[in-house]
Amino acid sequence: MTQPVTEMLSADAIALLRDGFDRNLMYAIVKQTLNTPYPPVAPWTDFIMGDLYDGEGPLSHAQRELIVISQLCAQGFTAPLATHIYWGLVEGLSPAQIAQAITLTGTYAGAQKYVVGIKVMAQMMGMLAECAAAGPEGAALPAVAKKLLAMYPGG
């Protein structure tokens, strides 16, 4: 890592990624990815994407992502963590907020969780910088999702 994770994406790159994000398309991609291997989980994913993620509630989309990032970091799930780092960023979290959540999680879950989490964040910031450098098409959700899905086993 040659620079802090909080400085790897410019404000313009973050804006481009946010402009290329479509929440409904993200929900569709997640549901398809989770439902395809075992279709009976469809009601569960409908509940998660509908009631928990898109439903009315006291948490904003960014706050939900911050909680999910912390949970995935604590559990050491690297591919989902990478996905939710992206998702949190496009929902309005700053790189500094994400890095602080990873650091705080490591404080309570163990230093190794911090090390893994911050490495995942660095990889994501690098990948997202490349996507943004490709312009609006590269920063659009379909292009980013293709790279994210490749991080999962069997992806």
Protein Blocks (a to p, Z undefined) as FASTA:
>chain_A
ZZdfklmpcfklmmmmmmmpcfklmmmmmmmmmmmmmmmlmmmmmmmmmmmmmmgcfbdf
klmmmmmmmmmmmnopaklmmmmmmmmmmnopafklmmmmmmmmmmmnojklmmmmmmmm
mmmmmmmmmmmmnojmlmpmklmmmmmmmmpghZZ
